[in-house]
Amino acid sequence: MLSLAYPWLLLLILLPLIPGLKRQADQPVEAPVLPIGHWLQELPGVSRSGRTASRWRILMLMAAWLLLVLALARPQHVGEVVDLPVTGRDLLLAVDISPSMEEQDMIIRQQRIDRLQAVKYVVGDFISQREGDRIGLLLFGTQPYIQAPLSFDHKTIRTLLDEAGIGMAGRATAIGDAIGLAVKRLRDRPQDQRVVILLTDGANTAGELAPDKATEIAAAAGVRIYTIGIGAESLIQQGWLGSRQVNPSRDLDEALLTRIADETGGRFFRARSLPELEMIYESINMLEPADLEGKRYRPVTELYAWPAGMAVLIWLGLQLIALARGREEPPAHE
């Protein structure tokens, strides 16, 4: 249907009539005349005295004025209501980028890579499979920060994850602060879709918010947290006195990560190798997307350009006529 965005502007149509009506009230005339404001007398095709203006030129000027006012009122074509179904979840990926993530205990194609490289490799594929989800990226070390807000732009999320570097957020691990920031970002989202996937290889060693308190806040806010502890449990290191077997994940606080997941309705996963990490994200990927409230809108097509363009054409036509007649008139002789 057709509608006007500013219908009250149509009152401007009466503006040219006001000076004429005022003159009629002050000095009545014997014959009816078309009231023309002083501004109209200055337009092309109308003499300055207003006595020699032809009716059709006046009508064209009035038509141009009507079209201009109509354009100002913004005519629009409003289409039928369109439903936009939106499905999916709001997933916030919280990734530890502290220096311990530099430990090279992950293997891909017979080559050792560090933990952060493994995360980029696996999480990149995970992001590409979550079509319909809003995904955000939170990086944390000594301090957490949002690298990418919740967005459907998964390509940008993957790029920002690939650009993350070890130690960019400090040299410690603030798990509690990371959870607190994640809850702050998700608290305004629909409750059934608030999901955090937190990955770390250590324990809470920094931050102002204790992890247990942050977990309590997350549970109260309805934020479900899936925790992933990454790191091999056995690694052969070569030294001056020969090789020795060490546990590179000795600092991982599995009890804390399990408690965080249990109290928020999530689940704790342990990734000791790259295949295990892939299986973990495949398990999380099996989460059924919950329907969000669909958006409704009416497509609107602006039509103001048509009356505005016609008004301009009339104006230009009158200008050309006035210019042509000016050239035809013989020069005045003294």
N, C-alpha and C positions, 0 to 999 in steps of 0.2 A: 504494500500500500504506500501511497504518497503521504508525506507529512512534512511539517516545518519544524526545524530545530528551535527557531526563535519567532514564533508567530506574532508576538506582540510588536515586532518591528514593522509589521504591516501598517501600523498607525502612521508611519512616516509618509504614506501615500497622501495624506491630507496636508502635509506641510506646504506645498506650493499654493494651496487654496487659501491659506490664512491671510496673506496680505490683501488679496482681492476681496475676501469677505469683509475685511476691516474697512476697505474703501467703500464698499457698498453700504455698510452701516453708517458711515460718516456722510456720504453724499449719494443718495439714491439716483439711479439712472432710469430713463424711460424705457429703454429696450434691454432685454437680458443680454449679458455678455459673458464670455468665458473668463473667469478670474484668472489672471496670470500674475505671479509674483515678480518682484523686481529682478530676481536672479534669472528668471526665464527670459526677460527682455534682453539680457546680455548674450544669449546663446545664438549660434549661427542660424540664419533663416528668420530671425525676428528682429525688426528694427528697434532702435533704442527707444523710440517713442511708443512702440507697441501698436501703432495704428495701421501699419502696412503688412503685418504678419498674416499669411494665408492660413486658413483653417487646417489644411493637411499638415503643414509644418508644425503647427502647435500640437496636433494630434500625435505626430511622430515624436516630438519632444516629451509629451506626456507618456507615450508608450515606453520610451527609453527610461523615464523616471520610474514607471511601474516595474519594469524589468529589473532595474537596479535595486529597488526596494525588495523585490522578490528574491533576488540573489542574496541580499543581506540577511533575509529570513532563513536562509539555508534550506532549500527544498531537498528532501531526501527520499529515496526509495527504500523502504524497510521490508526485508524479506521475511519468510516464514521462520519460526523458531527452529534452531538447529541444536541438537544435543551432542555434546562432546564427551563421550565416555572416557574416563581416565582410570587406568588400573595400575596397580603396582604398590610398592612400598617406598618409604623414605629410608634409604640406607646410608649411614655415615661410616665411612671406613677410617678407623683410627690406627695409624701405623707408627710404630716405634722407629725412630731414626737416630737413636743414640749410638755412640761409637761401638758398642758391643755387637751391633748388627753388621759389623765389618768382618765378623768371624767367618772364615771360609770353610764351612762344614756342610754345605749343600753341593750336590753333584748333578750336573746336567751334561749329557752326551760325553761322559767320561772325563769331564773337566770340573774342577772345583770352582764354585762361585760363592760369593758372600751371601748372607741371609737377605739383605735388602734386594740384591739382584734377583734372588729366588722369588721374593714377594712381588716384585715388579712383573716378573714373568708370569706368575700364576694369577695375580689379581687383575692384570691387564685383560686376560681372557675372561675372568669372572665378570668384569665390568661390561664387556661387550655382549655377554649373555643376558644381562639384566634389562632387557628392553621393556620400557614402560615404567621403570623405577626412577625415582629421583635419587641421585647418588652424590654424596659429598665426600671430601677428603680432609681429614684432620691428621696433621703430623705432630708428633710430640717427642720431646727429650726432657731437658730441664724445664722447659715451658711448652705448652701446647699452642697451636695456632691453626686456624682454618686455612688450608691451602686452596680449597675450592668449596664454595657453598653448594647446597643441594641444587642439582640441576639435571635436566634431561640431556645435556650436552656431554655425552659419555666420551666422545673423542677428546675433548679438552681435559676431562678428568684424567684420562690415561696419559695425556701429554704431561700434565702437572705431576703425576705420580712418577713418570720416567725422569723428570727433572729434579726430583727430590734427592738430596745428598746427605750422606751420613754426617752427623754432627751439626747440621744446620740449626737445630733447635736446642743445642747445648749438649753437655757430656753426661748428664744424669738422666734418670727416668722418672717422670712425674705421672704415674698412672692415675692417681686420684684427680689431679687437675685436668687430665685429658677427659676423664669421664664427666667431670663437672662442666667442661666446655661443650661436650657433646650433648649433654642434657639441656643446656641453655639453648643450643641450636635447634633441638627437636621438640621442645616443650609446646610450641605453638602448632605443631603438626597433628593430624588426626591420630588418636591414641593407638589404634590397632596397627599403625604403620611405623611406629618409632623403633627403629632397629639400629644397633651399633655393633660393628664387627671390629673388635679390638685385638690387635696383634702386637705381641712383645716377646722379648727373649730374656727379660730380667725381672727384677723386683722393683718395688717403689722405693726410690732413693732420693726423691726431691719433691718439691711442691708444697703448697699451703693447705691443700685439702686432702685429708686422709682417705685412702681408698675405700675403707669401710663406710665412712660417712658419705662419700660420693656414691657408693652403691646404694645406700639407703635413700638418697635423694633420687637416684635413677629409678628405683623401684616405686617410689611414691609418685613419680611423674609418668609411670607406665612405659618406661624405656627398657626394651629388652636388649640385653648385651650378650653377644656371642664372643667368647674369648679364645684366642689361639696362642699357645705357647710354642715358639719356633726354636729349633736348635737340636743338633745331634746329641746323643748321650755318650757317644764314644768316638774318640778321634786319636789317631796315631800321630804324634809329633816327633820330629827328628831333632836331636840335640847333639852336643859335643860328645856325650857319653853314650850315644845310641838312641834308639827310639823308645818312646814311652807312651802309654795309653792314658788319656785324660778325658775328663767329662766337661765339654765346653758349655754345657747348660747347667752347671752347678749353681749359678745364681738365679735360675728361673724359679719364681715363686708360684708353683702349681697350685698350692693350697689357696692362695689369694685369688688366682684366676678362676678356680673352681667355685669359690665362694661368690665371686662377682656374678658369674653366670647363673648359679643356682638361685640366688636371691632376686634376680631380675627376670627369671623365666627363660633364660637362654641356655647355653650349653658350652662346656669347656672342651676344646680340642687340643690334641698334642701333635705337632708336626715335627717329626725327627728327620724327615727327608723331603725332597722335592715331590716325589709321588704321593706321600702322605699329605702334604700341603695341598696338592691338587685335589685329592679326594675330599679334603675338608671343605674346600670351597665348592666342590660339586654337591656336597651334602647341604651346605647352606643355600645353594642355588635351587634346591628342591622346595624351598619355602613357597607355599601357595600365595600368589599375589592377592591382596585384599582389594575389593572394589572401593574406590573413592567416590565421593559424590560427584556425579557428572556435571559439567558446566553447560549452561544454556546461553545462547546468544542469538540475536537477530542480525543477519548481515545487512549492513547499511551502505548504500551507494549514494555518494554526494552528487547532487544535480545542480548546484549553484553556478557551475561554470557555464551552463547553457544560457540562462537568462542574463548573466553578466556579459557573456560574449555577444549576445544579440543586442544588448544595450550599447556596447562599445561599437558594434557595426553601424547601428543607427546614428550614433554620434559622429563617427567618421564619415558616414554618408552625407550628413548635413554640413560637415566641415568642407567636404569636397564640392558640394553644390554652392555653398557660399563663396568658395574660392573661385569657382568657374564663373559665377555671375559677376564677381568683382573684376575679373579680367575682361568680360564683355562690355562693361559699362565704359562709355567714352570719357576721356579725361576732362575734368572741369575746366572751363575757360573763364578768365577774369573779365 
